[in-house]
Amino acid sequence: MATTDVYMKKEWDNSAITKARAMPAQARVPAEFHIGNVRIAPATVLAPMAGVTDTVFRRFIKNASMFTDPTAPADVDVETTNEVSGCGLIMTEFTSADGLSRMRETKRKRYLTYYEDEHPISAQLFGSNPETLADSARICEDAGFDIVDLNLGCPAKRVVACNGGSGLLRDLPRIKEIFQAVRSSVSIPFTVKFRMGWNDSNIVCVELAKMAEDCGLQAVALHARTREQGYAGDARWEWIAAVKDAVKIPVIGNGDIRTPEDAAAMVEATRCDAVMIGRAAPANPWIFRQIAQYTASKQATGIGSYTKPTDLDRYRMIRDYFDRLMHEVAEHPEVLGAADDDLSKRLKRNHESAQRDAIGRMKQFASWFTHGVPGGATLRREIFDCKRGAQVIDKVEAFFTKRAEEPAQEFVPEQDEELEAAPASWG
Ligand SMILES: Cc1cc2nc3c(=O)[nH]c(=O)nc-3n(C[C@H](O)[C@H](O)[C@H](O)COP(=O)(O)O)c2cc1C
């Protein structure tokens, strides 16, 4: 089903901002932009999200973003290149620079794992020590990342306590030292992602963006909220516009994009070079493809439209993601019988930890993905009680089989409390 160029009203929409963000017909996301010598096409970025954007999720989103014919359902199983993906750039979840520089080679590899089809990919670091950050940036460059990014937005207490993340927003001289140290240690492009400032009496985003440009950084990304704001209220896009006015390097706008219309409206309102999408991605993994469809149709006809997923698409999507997670578990085979030597004990531990991790991610994803799906709450409850991945997959299959027998009902996205409550823990 195609939807037209009308701003869709959703439950969590605030009508004042909806009106403010209504956009003219020409508004659309740019086809490409460059970060240093790295071409990003289209100009869309998957936001770094701790506990979410691991390699399985990133590849899943990249595949889900694929589009060839806007009217054909996307095949999530086909490997995609950047040219046919609606998602131009992906980023790792943030990694501690202190941890990375201390880790042994094998553990490091686990943290920095990515697959060839994830290029271009940016590695995000947090920390407060210029030398350690410079060392870690070099490690990322050696690991083949295309871009290295510094996190200055994370409000998590454990990060801020050691002056990392948004804690640094109160110490611009230290940020400058970090910019200079990292810039001189790597030759790949270096970017920074930040919030507007610590609070309303300390808005530093414009100054910070200028400093980044002066220090040779190649792009900045702004989540247009203060640290104190957490995720409350609306993202204040006017500050993205202010940053864009102040610098020549590309500006990536971030905060509250939930639909293709929102993405186009942000570009129109701020003139940002690219848009970054966080919480909408796990709730609607088609968002990047929908933006691409919307952009292409708007360019061709003046009216933006995009396909909405059917139940079958939803089923295939959740199955695809869970299969990917199970595939990771299978890389740590089960140890049958008693594990009575050191090697078997280690293998058993690895298997159990991979299994636990996969189940945790399945539960988390199922929760985001099924909000608004009729009967989704029942499925979430059932999945919550599962102990093994195969059981989760059985529940999902049974759920969608039953849905297929029932009359079709419209999917209406709902607010997800866990994602919306991110202020307590994330960037
Ligand atoms: C679960 C979760 C984890 C996050 N982890 C990070 C992170 O590791 N690094 C970072 O810079 N921002 C992190 N963020 C913030 C997002 O990258 C993004 O800036 C924010 O969610 C606003 O964008 P949105 O409105 O599109 O979600 C996280 C957000 C969420 C919801």
The ligand as an SDF file (V2000), in Angstrom:
LIG
                    3D

 31 33  0  0  0  0  0  0  0  0999 V2000
   19.1890    2.3350   22.7600 C   0  0  0  0  0  0  0  0  0  0  0  0
   19.9870    3.5480   22.4150 C   0  0  0  0  0  0  0  0  0  0  0  0
   21.3660    3.5040   22.4770 C   0  0  0  0  0  0  0  0  0  0  0  0
   22.1270    4.6200   22.0980 C   0  0  0  0  0  0  0  0  0  0  0  0
   23.4980    4.5330   22.0790 N   0  0  0  0  0  0  0  0  0  0  0  0
   24.2360    5.5620   21.5680 C   0  0  0  0  0  0  0  0  0  0  0  0
   25.6370    5.4300   21.3670 C   0  0  0  0  0  0  0  0  0  0  0  0
   26.2520    4.3890   21.6140 O   0  0  0  0  0  0  0  0  0  0  0  0
   26.3100    6.5070   20.8640 N   0  0  0  0  0  0  0  0  0  0  0  0
   25.6760    7.6940   20.5470 C   0  0  0  0  0  0  0  0  0  0  0  0
   26.3250    8.6350   20.0750 O   0  0  0  0  0  0  0  0  0  0  0  0
   24.3370    7.8120   20.7020 N   0  0  0  0  0  0  0  0  0  0  0  0
   23.6200    6.7790   21.1880 C   0  0  0  0  0  0  0  0  0  0  0  0
   22.2530    6.8860   21.2550 N   0  0  0  0  0  0  0  0  0  0  0  0
   21.6020    8.1140   20.7500 C   0  0  0  0  0  0  0  0  0  0  0  0
   21.2150    7.9560   19.2720 C   0  0  0  0  0  0  0  0  0  0  0  0
   22.3510    7.7420   18.4660 O   0  0  0  0  0  0  0  0  0  0  0  0
   20.4680    9.1980   18.7670 C   0  0  0  0  0  0  0  0  0  0  0  0
   21.3070   10.3030   18.8960 O   0  0  0  0  0  0  0  0  0  0  0  0
   19.1810    9.4850   19.5530 C   0  0  0  0  0  0  0  0  0  0  0  0
   18.4340    8.2940   19.7640 O   0  0  0  0  0  0  0  0  0  0  0  0
   18.3030   10.5150   18.8410 C   0  0  0  0  0  0  0  0  0  0  0  0
   17.9370   10.0760   17.5630 O   0  0  0  0  0  0  0  0  0  0  0  0
   16.4490    9.4550   17.2540 P   0  0  0  0  0  0  0  0  0  0  0  0
   15.4570   10.4720   17.6860 O   0  0  0  0  0  0  0  0  0  0  0  0
   16.4660    9.2080   15.7890 O   0  0  0  0  0  0  0  0  0  0  0  0
   16.3470    8.2090   18.0760 O   0  0  0  0  0  0  0  0  0  0  0  0
   21.4900    5.7990   21.6740 C   0  0  0  0  0  0  0  0  0  0  0  0
   20.0870    5.8450   21.6510 C   0  0  0  0  0  0  0  0  0  0  0  0
   19.3360    4.7350   22.0060 C   0  0  0  0  0  0  0  0  0  0  0  0
   17.8460    4.7970   21.9300 C   0  0  0  0  0  0  0  0  0  0  0  0
  1  2  1  0
  2  3  1  0
  2 30  2  0
  3  4  2  0
  4  5  1  0
  4 28  1  0
  5  6  2  0
  6  7  1  0
  6 13  1  0
  7  8  2  0
  7  9  1  0
  9 10  1  0
 10 11  2  0
 10 12  1  0
 12 13  2  0
 13 14  1  0
 14 15  1  0
 14 28  1  0
 15 16  1  0
 16 17  1  0
 16 18  1  0
 18 19  1  0
 18 20  1  0
 20 21  1  0
 20 22  1  0
 22 23  1  0
 23 24  1  0
 24 25  2  0
 24 26  1  0
 24 27  1  0
 28 29  2  0
 29 30  1  0
 30 31  1  0
M  END
$$$$
